[in-house]
Amino acid sequence: MSFANRLKRITALIFAISIVTAQSRDEVIELTHPVTGSMVDTNFVDVEVSVADFFTVGNPGCTDCDGYIQITMDGTAAGQMTSDAAVTVSGLAEGLHFIEIEALDPSGASFSTVVYDSATFTVDMVSVPNICPARNLDVVAGDARNFLYWSAPIAMSTLNPFPAIPQSDPYHTGTTNGSAFIENSLIKAWGGIAASKEAGWAVFNISGMNPNIEVDTIIFNYYVNATNWPYWSATEVNVDPLTASAADVHTEILAGTDAATAYLYQNEPSTFAPGWYSNVLLNGANDDLEDDIPQGYFVIGITDRDGIASYYLDLDGWNEANPPSIDIHWSAPGGRQGVYHAPAIADIPFSVEDIMAYKNAVSEGLTPPTALAGIGAYETVSYPNSSPREVIEGCGDFQNFSIYTSDGTEIATSDTNYYIHENLTNGTAYCYYVVANYTEGASSATATLCATPETFIPDGVTNLSGIGLHEEVALSWTDPEVLQLGLPYEEEFNESILLDLWSIDGDNWSWYEFAGNPMPCMRFYFSPTALDYDQSLYSPVIPLGALTDVTVSFDWEFNNFSASGLEFFAIEYRTGTDPTWNVLEEFSNTGDNFLFTNFSYDVASLTDNIQVRFHCYGATTFDINWYYIDNFAVTSDTGSSTGRDMTGSTVSTNDTYIPGNTHTMEFSVNILSPDISYSDSVAITFPTGVTILDAGPDELGFGG
């Protein structure tokens, strides 16, 4: 080679090296396989690299190349690339691996600006059974015992889409009405008052997902068990239904039901029928699921947006024949996969009241008002699927779980995902971890968690009251967390737990959300027409303590149809154990209509408590249009009262009923607490001719 040619070669090499050192790593070499998030199902991987055109790859020590590429696996040299052809790295074990590539000069030295790329990937070989660990251990302290529960193992998956289902355990799907969990599997979404409407949820197991992936699409597969024309939403839920209260789960489900926030915003037609359905989750569901991968589960809520319970949606849960599932389409950096493009959601530009009026008209076979006819255009036709996608599971040949204390002592084995550790010393901390056992070996341990058992003194129920009805007694009380009623007492009839303490008899009284001072209120309405009617709205029994004088006030609106003088509205009260209702004032339907007006009455000589009722009776409800009641209050100028704290009660009869006679029978509630015991009672008068079988003194039951 001539000197001139040699000079050209040296100059070209210097120029190439200069270019290499001036470029970013992605412009010189790029690792294209495996990439971060990849899953490999063999014990080897083909390493593939993209090399810039200006960089010539050759052998170490070459004189006619720019350098070579060094491969490092988990910190150990694993091979060299001397061309752009793939290089196979073998001998990989199951689990996570970290691969690095670096371009070196012919002498094996790094360039002044390191030319480098890396990735983290997973090996999950089909031929090697997965020894999957138990997940999400939790320990709850009790009285002289601790309750342990954990999530069942699930295999890592290379599938795309990734299948996820609820675990087969109570409350991984279910329903809450805001005050209690009323279903531990069936997912119910019923219209009605927001504070107490039935709403459901599903907890999907996503613990097998790699946290480095990006979620492209989530397809929700569900089986409609029963339904009637639902307008419903699937929503984000940020609490764990297995540990959160019924109220907190209910609040989460009902938040974000609007079209701009909900994962699904469905307006089903009146022909919507049971069967399998699938929908793409929208509005941030992908990002939310990505955020939830580290915790191992993803929760969605299901709620009906209608204002009345005649419109509803029931979905099969984990314990029904057709549990729900989600298919998660994901991609990893460097290679996108399986992306679905979902349509935008169209919000309905009509109010809840408009939708109710439209549905009511159609349900009754009437033509909807012209202004509301457009609602139907926002309904979407949903077609059932023949079946859900298949679920693939597998974690080796599972045997049982071993429960250990933190010092390594095995205290029990269990083939279920819970264990109760009993006969413990209160005030002493106990720590645990759980291992899943397979014929192939034992899994890694869960995290170690601790709990300290304590003596348990239950809180008592509050607001005990009783109402004598026809041949029956209605007793009611509230959960311990609901404050005991006392003075001053105010009720605006907004959605709350205390609203449930009000009771009615008959079909014409109801809670009404479209009127009030302000909305909502209680309403007595002419429809359905009732003849010779006698119906009442009852307040709860309000404890007075030592007070004897109070003021009862409320706002009342009256709208008449025919001034017959035969329809009556009375404000009445009773006190103590006396069953007699005392009339504060009675009105007939002879006067003029009036809008909301405040009425106030001073009531004296009371004993222990007061209960108020609004008593409607007469010849026919058709002759009045409505009565509205709002802003009810009981106050006193002489002080306030507080109720008693109950920790448990038994209900008993104190005397024997005498058949065939007018007879007052007393029901006693015996209350126990750590430092005092006492009794409350409710007296019920049964009229002549009523027969009660064998109603002698006896304990009837326990309330707690």
C-alpha positions in Angstrom: 0.0 0.0 0.0 1.4 3.4 -1.0 2.1 6.1 1.6 -0.6 8.2 0.0 -3.1 5.4 0.4 -2.0 4.7 3.9 -2.4 8.4 4.7 -5.9 8.3 3.2 -6.7 5.2 5.3 -5.4 6.8 8.5 -7.2 10.0 7.8 -10.5 8.1 7.1 -10.1 6.1 10.4 -9.4 9.3 12.4 -12.5 10.9 10.8 -14.7 7.8 11.5 -13.6 7.7 15.1 -14.3 11.5 15.4 -17.8 10.9 14.1 -18.3 8.0 16.5 -17.3 10.1 19.5 -19.5 13.0 18.4 -22.7 10.9 18.1 -25.1 9.9 20.8 -25.2 6.2 21.6 -28.6 5.6 19.8 -27.1 7.0 16.6 -24.2 4.6 16.6 -25.5 1.3 18.1 -28.9 0.4 19.3 -30.0 -2.9 21.1 -33.1 -4.0 19.2 -33.6 -7.4 20.8 -34.1 -8.0 23.6 -35.5 -4.7 24.8 -36.7 -3.6 28.2 -39.9 -5.5 29.1 -39.2 -8.4 26.7 -40.1 -11.9 27.9 -38.1 -14.9 26.5 -39.4 -18.5 26.8 -36.1 -20.3 26.2 -32.7 -20.4 28.0 -31.0 -18.5 25.3 -31.6 -15.2 23.6 -30.6 -13.9 20.1 -28.9 -10.5 20.6 -29.7 -8.1 17.7 -28.1 -4.7 17.2 -28.7 -1.9 14.8 -25.4 -0.2 13.7 -25.0 3.2 12.1 -23.8 3.2 8.4 -20.7 5.1 9.2 -19.4 2.6 11.8 -17.8 -0.6 10.5 -17.9 -3.6 12.8 -15.0 -6.0 12.7 -12.8 -8.3 14.8 -10.8 -7.1 17.8 -7.4 -5.8 16.6 -8.7 -5.1 13.1 -6.9 -2.6 10.9 -9.8 -2.1 8.5 -12.7 -1.6 10.9 -13.9 1.0 13.4 -14.2 -1.6 16.3 -16.4 -4.3 17.6 -19.3 -4.7 20.1 -18.9 -6.3 23.5 -21.9 -8.1 25.0 -22.2 -8.3 28.8 -25.0 -10.3 30.6 -25.7 -9.7 34.3 -22.2 -8.1 34.7 -20.3 -10.9 33.0 -18.8 -10.9 29.4 -21.1 -13.0 27.2 -19.7 -12.6 23.7 -18.7 -10.2 20.9 -20.3 -9.0 17.8 -18.0 -8.6 14.8 -20.6 -8.0 12.3 -24.3 -6.9 12.2 -25.4 -10.5 12.5 -27.3 -11.7 15.6 -25.3 -13.4 18.4 -26.8 -16.1 20.6 -26.2 -15.9 24.3 -27.0 -19.3 26.0 -27.3 -20.7 29.6 -29.8 -18.2 30.9 -31.7 -19.0 34.1 -35.3 -18.1 34.7 -36.0 -14.6 36.0 -34.8 -11.0 35.2 -31.6 -10.4 33.3 -29.7 -7.2 32.5 -27.9 -7.1 29.1 -25.4 -4.4 28.0 -23.7 -3.7 24.7 -20.7 -1.4 24.1 -18.8 -0.4 21.0 -15.1 -0.7 21.6 -12.2 0.4 19.4 -10.1 -2.3 17.8 -7.8 -2.4 20.8 -10.7 -3.1 23.2 -10.8 0.4 24.7 -13.9 2.5 25.2 -14.4 5.6 23.0 -14.0 8.9 24.7 -17.8 9.2 24.7 -19.0 5.8 25.7 -21.1 4.1 22.9 -23.5 2.0 24.9 -27.1 0.5 25.2 -28.8 -1.8 27.7 -32.1 -3.5 28.5 -33.8 -5.6 31.2 -35.8 -8.6 30.2 -37.3 -11.8 31.7 -36.7 -15.4 31.0 -39.8 -17.6 31.6 -39.2 -21.0 30.0 -42.2 -23.2 29.1 -40.3 -26.3 30.0 -39.7 -25.0 33.6 -42.6 -25.0 36.0 -43.2 -21.6 37.6 -42.6 -21.7 41.4 -45.0 -18.8 41.9 -44.9 -17.1 45.4 -48.0 -16.1 47.4 -48.8 -12.4 47.1 -50.1 -9.4 49.0 -49.9 -10.9 52.5 -51.9 -8.9 55.0 -52.3 -9.4 58.8 -55.2 -8.1 60.8 -55.1 -8.1 64.6 -58.0 -9.5 66.6 -58.6 -10.3 70.2 -56.0 -12.9 71.3 -55.6 -13.9 67.6 -54.4 -12.6 64.3 -56.0 -13.1 60.9 -53.7 -13.7 58.0 -54.7 -13.6 54.4 -52.9 -13.4 51.1 -53.5 -13.6 47.3 -53.0 -16.8 45.5 -50.0 -17.2 43.2 -50.2 -16.4 39.5 -47.8 -17.4 36.8 -45.7 -14.8 34.9 -47.1 -14.5 31.4 -45.6 -13.9 28.0 -49.1 -13.6 26.6 -50.2 -10.5 24.7 -52.9 -9.7 25.5 -52.4 -10.5 29.2 -55.4 -12.1 30.7 -56.6 -11.0 34.2 -59.5 -12.3 36.3 -60.7 -11.8 39.9 -59.5 -14.4 42.4 -62.0 -17.0 43.5 -62.5 -15.5 47.0 -65.3 -13.4 48.6 -65.3 -9.7 47.9 -62.9 -9.9 44.9 -66.2 -8.9 43.3 -69.2 -7.7 45.1 -71.7 -4.9 45.8 -72.1 -2.1 48.4 -75.0 0.2 49.2 -72.8 2.7 51.0 -73.5 1.4 54.5 -72.8 -2.4 54.1 -71.4 -5.0 51.7 -74.6 -6.6 50.5 -73.0 -9.1 47.9 -69.7 -10.9 48.1 -69.7 -11.9 44.5 -72.6 -10.6 42.3 -71.8 -7.2 40.9 -75.0 -5.0 41.1 -75.4 -1.5 39.6 -78.9 -0.2 40.4 -80.3 3.3 40.0 -81.6 5.2 42.9 -80.5 7.7 45.6 -76.8 8.2 45.3 -76.0 7.8 49.0 -77.6 4.3 49.1 -77.8 3.0 45.5 -76.3 -0.4 45.0 -72.9 -0.3 43.2 -70.4 -3.1 42.4 -66.8 -3.6 41.8 -64.3 -6.2 40.4 -60.7 -6.7 41.6 -58.5 -8.0 38.7 -55.3 -10.0 39.4 -52.4 -8.4 37.4 -49.5 -9.6 39.5 -48.0 -11.5 36.6 -47.4 -8.3 34.5 -43.9 -6.8 34.0 -43.9 -3.3 35.4 -41.8 -2.0 32.5 -44.4 -2.5 29.8 -46.8 0.1 28.4 -50.5 -0.6 28.4 -52.1 0.1 25.0 -55.6 -1.2 25.4 -57.8 -2.8 28.1 -60.8 -4.9 27.0 -63.4 -5.5 29.7 -65.3 -8.8 29.2 -68.4 -9.2 31.4 -71.6 -11.3 31.5 -74.9 -9.5 32.1 -76.9 -11.6 34.5 -80.0 -9.4 34.6 -80.8 -5.9 33.4 -83.4 -3.3 32.6 -82.4 -0.4 30.4 -79.3 0.8 32.3 -77.4 4.0 31.7 -74.2 3.0 33.5 -70.5 3.8 34.0 -67.3 1.8 34.8 -65.2 3.9 37.1 -61.8 4.2 38.7 -61.5 2.8 42.3 -58.5 3.8 44.4 -59.2 1.7 47.5 -58.9 -2.0 48.1 -62.4 -3.5 48.6 -60.9 -6.3 50.7 -59.8 -3.8 53.4 -61.7 -0.5 52.9 -65.1 0.2 54.4 -68.3 -0.2 52.6 -68.8 3.6 52.6 -65.3 4.3 51.2 -65.7 1.7 48.4 -69.2 3.2 47.5 -67.8 6.7 47.4 -65.0 5.7 45.1 -67.3 3.8 42.7 -69.7 6.8 42.4 -66.9 9.3 41.8 -66.0 10.1 38.2 -69.1 8.7 36.5 -69.2 11.5 33.8 -68.3 10.9 30.2 -65.0 12.8 30.5 -63.8 10.7 33.5 -65.4 7.2 33.5 -63.6 4.2 32.0 -67.0 3.3 30.4 -70.0 5.6 29.8 -72.7 3.4 28.5 -76.3 4.3 27.5 -77.9 1.0 26.7 -81.1 0.7 24.7 -84.3 -0.6 26.2 -83.6 -3.9 24.3 -80.3 -4.5 26.1 -80.4 -8.2 27.2 -78.4 -10.7 29.3 -75.3 -12.2 27.7 -71.5 -11.7 27.2 -70.2 -8.3 26.3 -66.8 -6.7 25.7 -65.9 -3.0 25.8 -62.6 -1.1 25.6 -61.8 0.9 28.8 -61.1 4.6 28.1 -60.2 7.9 29.9 -57.0 7.1 31.6 -57.6 3.4 32.3 -54.4 2.4 30.6 -52.3 4.8 32.8 -54.1 3.8 36.0 -53.5 0.0 35.3 -49.8 0.7 34.6 -49.6 2.5 38.0 -51.3 -0.5 39.7 -48.9 -3.2 38.4 -46.6 -3.0 41.4 -49.5 -3.6 43.8 -50.6 -6.6 41.8 -54.3 -5.7 41.3 -56.6 -3.3 39.4 -60.1 -2.4 40.5 -63.0 -1.0 38.5 -66.4 0.1 39.8 -69.8 -0.4 38.2 -72.7 2.0 38.8 -76.0 2.9 37.2 -76.5 6.6 36.8 -80.3 6.5 36.8 -82.2 8.1 39.7 -84.6 5.2 40.3 -84.0 1.5 41.1 -86.2 0.2 38.3 -83.2 0.6 35.9 -80.3 -1.7 36.8 -77.5 -3.9 35.7 -76.3 -7.2 37.4 -73.0 -8.8 36.3 -71.7 -12.2 37.2 -68.9 -12.1 39.8 -66.2 -14.5 40.8 -68.7 -17.1 42.3 -71.2 -17.0 39.4 -71.1 -19.1 36.3 -69.4 -16.4 34.1 -66.9 -14.3 36.0 -65.6 -11.1 34.4 -62.1 -10.6 32.9 -59.9 -8.0 31.2 -57.6 -8.5 28.3 -54.6 -6.2 28.6 -52.9 -5.4 25.3 -49.3 -4.1 26.0 -46.1 -3.1 24.3 -42.5 -2.9 25.3 -40.0 -0.1 24.3 -38.8 -0.7 20.7 -41.6 -2.7 19.4 -45.3 -1.8 19.7 -47.9 -4.6 19.7 -51.7 -5.1 19.5 -53.0 -1.5 19.8 -56.8 -0.9 19.5 -58.2 2.6 18.7 -61.3 3.2 20.7 -64.0 5.7 19.7 -64.5 8.9 21.8 -67.3 9.0 24.3 -70.3 11.2 23.6 -71.8 12.8 26.7 -75.6 13.1 26.8 -76.6 16.9 26.9 -79.6 16.1 29.1 -80.1 16.2 32.8 -80.8 13.2 35.1 -84.4 14.5 35.4 -84.8 14.6 31.6 -83.5 11.1 31.2 -85.9 9.8 33.9 -88.9 11.5 32.3 -87.9 10.1 28.9 -87.5 6.5 30.3 -90.7 6.7 32.3 -92.7 7.8 29.2 -91.3 5.0 27.0 -91.7 2.4 29.8 -95.4 3.3 30.1 -96.0 3.1 26.3 -96.3 6.9 25.9 -94.6 9.2 23.4 -91.8 11.1 25.0 -92.0 14.9 25.0 -90.6 16.4 21.8 -87.8 18.1 23.6 -86.6 14.8 25.1 -86.9 12.6 22.0 -83.2 13.1 21.1 -82.1 11.1 24.2 -82.6 7.9 22.3 -79.9 9.0 19.7 -77.3 8.7 22.4 -78.0 5.1 23.2 -75.6 2.5 21.7 -76.6 -0.9 20.5 -74.5 -3.6 22.3 -74.3 -7.1 20.8 -73.6 -10.1 23.2 -70.5 -12.2 22.5 -70.9 -16.0 22.3 -68.3 -16.5 25.1 -65.5 -14.8 26.9 -61.9 -15.2 26.0 -60.2 -18.2 27.6 -58.2 -17.9 30.8 -54.8 -19.5 31.1 -53.3 -20.2 34.5 -50.5 -22.3 35.9 -47.8 -22.2 38.5 -46.5 -25.7 38.8 -48.0 -28.5 40.8 -49.2 -26.7 43.9 -49.4 -28.5 47.2 -50.1 -26.0 50.0 -48.9 -22.8 51.8 -46.6 -22.8 54.8 -47.1 -20.0 57.4 -43.9 -19.0 59.3 -43.2 -16.7 62.2 -40.4 -14.2 61.6 -37.9 -16.5 63.4 -38.4 -19.2 60.8 -40.7 -21.4 62.8 -43.4 -23.1 60.7 -46.7 -22.7 62.6 -49.1 -24.2 60.1 -49.8 -25.3 56.6 -53.0 -24.4 54.7 -54.5 -25.2 51.3 -56.6 -21.9 51.5 -55.3 -18.4 51.3 -56.0 -17.5 54.9 -55.0 -18.6 58.4 -56.2 -17.6 61.9 -53.4 -17.7 64.5 -55.2 -18.2 67.9 -54.4 -18.3 71.6 -52.1 -15.3 71.4 -51.1 -12.9 74.2 -52.8 -9.5 73.7 -50.3 -6.6 73.5 -47.6 -8.8 72.0 -46.5 -8.3 68.4 -46.4 -11.4 66.1 -44.7 -11.3 62.7 -45.3 -13.7 59.8 -44.4 -14.6 56.2 -45.9 -17.2 53.8 -44.3 -19.6 51.3 -46.1 -21.5 48.5 -45.1 -25.2 48.2 -45.1 -27.2 45.0 -43.9 -30.7 44.1 -41.1 -28.9 42.3 -40.0 -27.0 45.4 -40.9 -24.1 47.6 -41.4 -20.5 46.4 -39.7 -17.4 47.7 -41.3 -15.9 50.8 -43.7 -13.1 51.0 -42.8 -9.9 52.8 -42.8 -10.2 56.6 -45.7 -8.4 58.3 -46.6 -8.0 62.0 -49.7 -7.4 64.0 -50.5 -7.0 67.7 -53.7 -8.5 69.1 -55.7 -6.4 71.5 -58.7 -6.9 73.7 -61.8 -6.1 71.7 -64.7 -4.0 73.1 -67.3 -3.6 70.4 -69.0 -0.3 69.9 -72.8 -0.5 70.3 -75.5 0.3 67.9 -77.0 3.8 68.0 -80.5 5.3 67.5 -82.6 2.4 68.5 -86.3 3.0 67.8 -89.5 1.0 67.3 -92.8 1.6 65.5 -96.0 -0.4 66.1 -97.5 -1.4 62.8 -100.5 -3.7 61.9 -99.8 -7.0 63.6 -96.0 -6.4 63.7 -93.3 -4.3 65.3 -90.6 -2.5 63.3 -87.3 -2.1 65.3 -84.5 -0.1 63.7 -81.0 1.1 64.7 -77.9 2.5 63.1 -74.3 1.3 62.9 -72.0 2.3 65.8 -70.1 4.8 63.6 -73.4 6.8 63.1 -73.7 9.5 65.8 -76.4 9.0 68.4 -79.3 11.4 67.8 -79.8 14.3 70.2 -80.8 17.9 70.3 -80.5 20.0 68.3 -81.8 17.6 65.6 -82.1 18.8 61.9 -83.0 16.9 58.8 -82.8 18.5 55.3 -83.5 15.1 53.7 -80.3 15.1 51.8 -78.7 11.7 51.0 -77.3 10.5 54.2 -77.4 7.5 56.6 -79.6 9.4 59.0 -82.2 9.8 56.3 -82.7 6.0 56.5 -84.0 6.4 60.0 -87.2 8.0 58.7 -89.9 5.6 57.8 -93.2 5.6 56.0 -96.3 3.5 55.6 -98.3 3.4 52.4 -97.5 4.0 48.8 -97.9 7.8 48.5 -95.1 9.0 50.8 -91.6 9.0 49.2 -88.3 10.8 49.1 -88.4 13.3 46.2 -85.3 14.8 44.7 -86.9 17.2 42.2 -88.5 19.6 44.8 -87.6 21.1 48.1 -86.5 24.2 50.0 -83.9 23.6 48.5 -84.1 20.1 46.9 -84.7 17.4 47.9 -87.6 16.8 50.3 -90.3 14.3 51.4 -93.4 14.1 49.3 -97.0 12.8 49.7 -98.4 12.5 46.2 -101.9 11.8 44.9 -100.7 8.9 42.7 -101.4 6.0 43.0 -104.9 6.9 44.0 -105.8 5.5 47.4 -109.3 5.5 48.9 -110.0 5.7 52.7 -106.3 6.0 53.1 -104.3 6.4 56.3 -100.5 6.9 55.7 -97.8 8.6 57.7 -94.2 9.8 57.5 -92.3 9.0 60.8 -89.3 10.8 62.2 -86.8 8.7 64.2 -87.2 8.6 68.0 -85.1 11.6 69.2 -83.6 11.2 72.7 -84.1 14.2 75.0 -82.2 13.2 78.1 -83.4 15.5 80.9 -85.1 18.0 78.6 -88.9 18.3 78.7 -89.7 21.2 76.4 -88.7 21.4 72.7 -89.7 23.3 69.5 -90.7 21.3 66.4 -90.4 23.1 63.1 -90.5 22.3 59.4 -91.2 23.8 56.0 -94.4 22.7 54.3 -95.8 23.2 50.8 -99.4 22.3 49.9 -101.0 22.0 46.4 -104.7 21.1 46.2 -106.8 19.7 43.4 -110.3 19.8 44.8 -111.4 21.6 47.9 -113.5 18.7 49.2 -112.7 19.2 52.9 -112.3 15.4 53.2 -108.6 15.1 53.0 -106.6 15.8 56.2 -103.0 16.5 57.2 -102.0 16.3 60.9 -98.8 17.0 62.7 -98.6 14.6 65.7 -96.1 13.5 68.3 -95.6 10.9 71.0 -93.1 10.7 73.9 -91.6 8.2 76.3 -93.2 4.8 76.2 -96.7 6.1 75.7 -98.0 4.8 72.3 -100.6 7.6 72.0 -100.1 10.1 69.2 -100.9 13.7 70.2 -102.2 16.1 67.6 -100.3 19.4 67.3 -102.5 20.7 64.5 -104.8 19.3 61.8 -105.5 20.8 58.4 -108.1 19.9 55.7 -107.9 20.6 52.0 -110.3 23.5 52.1 -107.7 26.4 52.0 -105.6 27.9 49.3 -102.4 26.5 47.9 -99.2 27.8 49.4 -95.5 27.4 48.6 -93.0 26.4 51.3 -93.9 28.0 54.6 -92.3 27.4 57.9 -94.5 25.9 60.7 -93.3 25.8 64.3 -94.8 24.3 67.5 -93.7 24.4 71.1 -94.1 21.0 72.8 -93.9 20.7 76.6 -94.1 18.0 79.3 -92.0 15.4 77.4 -90.4 12.4 78.9 -87.0 10.9 77.6 -87.7 11.3 73.9 -90.0 12.6 71.1 -91.1 11.1 67.8 -93.1 13.1 65.2 -95.2 11.9 62.4 -97.0 13.6 59.5 -100.3 11.9 59.3 -102.3 12.0 56.0 -105.7 10.4 55.8 -109.1 10.9 54.1 -111.5 9.8 51.4 -109.3 9.8 48.3 -105.8 11.0 47.5 -107.0 12.1 44.1 -108.4 15.3 45.6 -105.0 16.7 46.6 -101.9 17.1 44.4 -99.1 17.0 46.9 -97.7 17.8 50.3 -93.9 18.6 50.5 -92.0 18.5 53.8 -88.5 19.8 54.2 -86.1 21.2 56.8 -87.5 19.4 59.8 -85.9 20.4 63.2 -86.3 19.7 66.9 -84.6 22.3 69.1 -84.6 23.5 72.7 -83.8 26.8 74.3 -82.8 25.1 77.6 -79.9 22.9 76.3 -78.9 20.0 74.2 -79.3 16.3 74.7 -77.1 13.3 73.9 -78.2 9.7 73.5 -76.9 6.6 75.2 -74.0 4.6 73.8 -75.0 0.9 73.2 -72.5 -1.9 72.9 -75.1 -4.7 72.5 -78.8 -5.3 73.2 -81.4 -8.0 73.5 -85.0 -7.5 72.7 -87.6 -9.1 74.9 -91.4 -9.0 75.6 -92.2 -8.0 79.2 -95.7 -9.3 79.5 -98.1 -11.7 77.8 -100.5 -10.7 75.1 -104.2 -11.3 75.8 -105.8 -12.5 72.5 -109.0 -10.7 71.3 -108.6 -7.6 73.4 -107.1 -4.1 73.0 -103.8 -4.6 74.8 -100.6 -2.6 75.2 -97.6 -4.8 75.0 -94.1 -3.6 76.1 -90.9 -4.7 74.3 -87.7 -4.2 76.4 -84.3 -3.5 75.0 -81.6 -4.5 77.5 -78.4 -2.6 76.9 -75.0 -3.7 78.2 -71.8 -1.6 78.3 -68.6 -1.9 80.2 -69.6 0.3 83.1 -73.4 0.3 83.2 -76.5 -1.6 82.2 -80.0 -0.3 81.7 -83.1 -0.9 79.7 -85.1 1.0 77.1 -88.5 -0.1 76.0 -91.0 0.4 73.2 -94.8 0.0 74.0 -97.1 -1.2 71.2 -100.9 -1.1 71.4 -102.7 -4.0 69.5 -106.3 -3.4 68.7 -109.3 -5.7 69.4 -109.4 -8.8 67.2 -105.6 -9.1 66.6 -104.3 -12.5 67.4 -100.6 -13.1 68.3 -99.5 -16.7 68.8 -97.8 -17.4 72.2 -96.4 -13.9 72.8 -95.4 -14.4 76.4 -92.3 -12.9 78.1 -89.4 -14.2 76.1 -86.1 -13.0 74.6 -86.8 -12.4 70.9 -83.3 -11.7 69.6 -80.0 -9.9 69.8 -79.2 -6.6 68.1 -75.6 -5.5 67.7 
